[in-house]
Amino acid sequence: MSMAYEEYMRQLVQPMRDELVRAGFRELRTSEEVEQFMEQAEGTTFVFVNSVCGCAAGLARPAATQAVLRSEKKPDHLVTVFAGQDKEATAKMREYFVGYPPSSPSMALLKGKEVVHFIPREDIEFHSMEEVMENILAAFEKYCS
């Protein structure tokens, strides 16, 4: 791919990255960062698999950020990988989603390294932002302290 295209894509997705970072998510951009994080992860981790699609922008990211802000029970860690942008990091994170096919956007709540709640694209697309947020909040309530 041309350098101009890659630079355009970096500029295009930066606000999408920033939205989650402002809400307290840590970006994991390489497979090494994912592996290092996951090897030390204790407690609960909310993973957001980011995407450039419309349902990520209009539903998933707002639902995730609002759930984090509104919930009394919160995960110990908030992390994000960006599908289609940080391909190796996303592939590495998906290795931990045993039994769940690749989906973007998607969200997973893990206890240690085990997925205890997964929200695939089909549970985001064609749902309201409030429905997606309630799905996240219910998982936080059930699994987070």
Rosetta blueprint (number, residue, H / E / L):
1 M L
2 S L
3 M H
4 A H
5 Y H
6 E H
7 E H
8 Y H
9 M H
10 R H
11 Q H
12 L H
13 V H
14 Q H
15 P H
16 M H
17 R H
18 D H
19 E H
20 L H
21 V H
22 R H
23 A L
24 G L
25 F L
26 R E
27 E E
28 L L
29 R L
30 T L
31 S H
32 E H
33 E H
34 V H
35 E H
36 Q H
37 F H
38 M H
39 E H
40 Q H
41 A L
42 E L
43 G L
44 T E
45 T E
46 F E
47 V E
48 F E
49 V E
50 N E
51 S L
52 V L
53 C L
54 G H
55 C H
56 A H
57 A H
58 G H
59 L H
60 A H
61 R H
62 P H
63 A H
64 A H
65 T H
66 Q H
67 A H
68 V H
69 L H
70 R H
71 S L
72 E L
73 K L
74 K L
75 P L
76 D L
77 H E
78 L E
79 V E
80 T E
81 V E
82 F E
83 A L
84 G L
85 Q L
86 D L
87 K H
88 E H
89 A H
90 T H
91 A H
92 K H
93 M H
94 R H
95 E L
96 Y L
97 F L
98 V L
99 G L
100 Y L
101 P L
102 P L
103 S L
104 S L
105 P L
106 S E
107 M E
108 A E
109 L E
110 L E
111 K E
112 G L
113 K L
114 E E
115 V E
116 V E
117 H E
118 F E
119 I E
120 P L
121 R H
122 E H
123 D H
124 I L
125 E L
126 F L
127 H L
128 S L
129 M H
130 E H
131 E H
132 V H
133 M H
134 E H
135 N H
136 I H
137 L H
138 A H
139 A H
140 F H
141 E H
142 K H
143 Y H
144 C L
145 S L
